[in-house]
Amino acid sequence: MVASSQFPGKGEALIHFVFEDSWKKDKRIQILDKISNGNLTRKINLHNFLGRDKQVVFCEINNDYQTIFLAGLGKTKDFTLGKFKHAFAFLLRNLSHDKINQVNVFSFKEIEKDNFQTGKNLALAFYLANYYFTKHKNIEARKKIHLIKELSFISDKKNLDELNDGIRFGSLVAEGTYLVRDLVNEPASHLHPETLVNEALKIKKESAGKISVEILEEEDCRELGMGAFLGVAQGSEKKPKFIILKYQNPAFAKATAGKPKKICLIGKSITFDSGGLSLKPSKGMEEMKTDMAGGATVLGVFKVLAGLKSLKTIVYGILPACENMPSGSAIHPGDIVTAIDGKTIEVINTDAEGRLTLVDGLAYAEKNLKPDLIIDIATLTGACMVALGKEITGLFGNNKKLTETFQKTAEKESEELWQLPCYHPYLKKMESEVADIKNISGTGYGGAITAALFLGEFVKKTPWIHLDIAGPSLNNEEPHGVYGTGGTGWGLTTLIEYIINYN
């Protein structure tokens, strides 16, 4: 796709976005109506087009363009580039169903206030609407999936450099999102801890020296005292891998002025979650291949970082990767494990395993990497879906300023989240008679909060954000916005934007 000041000749579709409160005065509609010999006005009247959000009217013409589309964006005061991204992706996905190959889009003044961000969101809408996971389908099935091949965004010549810079950046972010979606959609028969290692090494190879990777094997983890992580892993035949990535741009590595900020991302990386001996019900268990969505998101972030040239911040990524399986060697309910910081944990339920792997990641990061900020991202609790539904992430943290900034970033990127409280009195429910803490409260209530509180017990002083993505990491319903069916890549655009602007 490209931004251009010239129409590329003939095309199959021409899109013009309008607002509910101003479209009747739009002179461009008058021009398009003239081109269509009045057919556009007739269609507007026939379908009672008012410019409302996602309202679309179209007419076919026998001119340079086969079809003209008017697409509503709702009221001007409600407009954001993030909302535009979702609306545009929604329209593009429908156009692809109509077998359209080439699309031209008019610019409009509301999106010309920040041309770089406009370009980024155009690229994200285009590429993410075009995503399908077809790896395991036969050739004939793949041929049936139609992709829009070309998109031209028509704008003033003075805007083109910034727009195309934004398009290139958005394309890079889309590549990272594709990786996340591919990994989340991959079944556990084809994805193991070793697979995530290989992906990390592939990103390192592509990074031109900006990313390094360290793999802690089972014995390394045992020597470090990662009893919680290894306790989860011990029921599987697949060996656990504690993956550590580091981004540091060589151009700034020897800089003497100031000390670079350090962020550590930790992603839950359970490549399959059976529940262990606290076995899950069989219904829906096939979706537990997605329990590594947090780790996939971290890898997606590093895929994007590998292509950045001017970021001074040092970024770490940790993936405590393993399976949670029932077997003769699996951890039992009632067992006690010791985390890397020496804290003992009574494992009441082996299906509350993600938090056990994460706490060794959190404590390792704080002790050995000493970051200025830790962000963990995890498909952690069904309770978060009960509270917020399937489209909203739960946000927790121990630093009000940072969580507020993160929330504003997510709003800008139109990735839905809601802050929930770290209500410390609930910790009393997690007191153990035989260990320092239990891994669940056992009350059946406030599960997302108690899970966050449990994690917070292993972050002693570092500013920390916890993202519970159990709902929005997977869409198994109708496609909406940039999200098709399957893995969504939720959070990647927000994390990238947050990292770039962190100071």
Buried (B, 14 or more C-beta within 10 A) or exposed (E): BBBBEEBEEEBBBBBBBBBBBEBEEBEEBEEBBEBBEEBBBEBBEEEEBBBBBEBBBBBEBEEEBBBBBBBBBBBEEEBBBBBBBBBBBBBBBBBBEEEBBBBBBBBBEBBBEEBBBBBBBBBBBBBBBBBBBBEEEEEEEEEEEBEBEBBBBBBEEEBBEBBBBBBBBBBBBBBBBBBBBBBBBBEBEEBBBBBBBEBBBBBBEEBEEBBEBEBBEBEEBEEBBBBBBBBBBBBBEBBBBBBBBBBBBEEBEEEEEEEBBBBBBBBBBBBBBBBBBBEBEEEEBEEBBBBBBBBBBBBBBBBBBBBBEEBBBBBBBBBBBBBBBBEEEBBEBEBBBBBBBEBBBBBBBBBBBBBBBBBBBBBBBBEEBEBBBBBBBBBBBEBBBEBBEBBBBBBBBBBEEBBEBBBEBBBBBBBBBBBBEBEEEBBEBBEBEEBBBBBBBEEEEBBBBBBBBBBBBBBEEBBBBBBBBBBBBBBEEEBBBBBBBBBBBBBBBBBBBBBBEBE
